[in-house]
Amino acid sequence: MAWDVEGTKRRIHAAALAEFSQFGAAGTSIDKIAKRAGVNRERVYNYYGDKAVLFSKVIRDELDKLAENVPLRQVDGPDDLARFAGAAFDYQQDHPEVARLLLWEGLADTGTVQDEGERAALYLDKARAVAAAQRAGLVNSSIESAHLVFLLIALASQWWATPQMARMLAAELGDDSPARRRAAVVQAARRIAACEG
């Protein structure tokens, strides 16, 4: 019987995604990932290397999927940035592990991450699109383009990174459906991006 290498890699990746998003890199082990995937630990090491490499691979794969599903290549006005923030919210509603992975990574930040240069490109391309729109007078230029992108991503992702805070504030609102949260994200993004005056 032939060994299903690709199927095994997918199971390991899925197990690592679940473990890392729930417990962070420091809170899980290769043994726990292997057990969840139904493989021996040597298989994990053979396919992915050590835990740090696997953690980096999982984050990069999830960010690549996010970037592919929520692109920002051209900005013609505040509505484009509002749509971007809404799409990022939608994607993370369906994939809350993305925000959690980044939160865990940030908590353990040592000043650099594996493949930081390539990952930075995912963000810098968006910042360049915003900068071009700022130069053209289409969106707010009082906030630097990289900061504006960061703020829009934070608007969309913080709901999933800190669900406990969202839950606590929801008690005040009575109805705090995902649709209302999304509407707030889109409205805030549009206002932040709008040209002054």
Buried (B, 14 or more C-beta within 10 A) or exposed (E): EEEEEEEBBEBBBBBBBBBBBEBBBEEBBBEBBBBBBEBEBEBBBEBBEEBEEBBBBBBBEBBEEBBEEBEBEEBEBBBBBBBBBBBBBBBBBEBBBBBBBBBBBEEEEEEEBEEEEEBEEBBBBBBBBBBBBBEEEBBBBEBEBBEBBBBBBEBBBBBBBBBEEBEEEBEEEEEBEEEEBBEBBBEBBBEBBBEEE
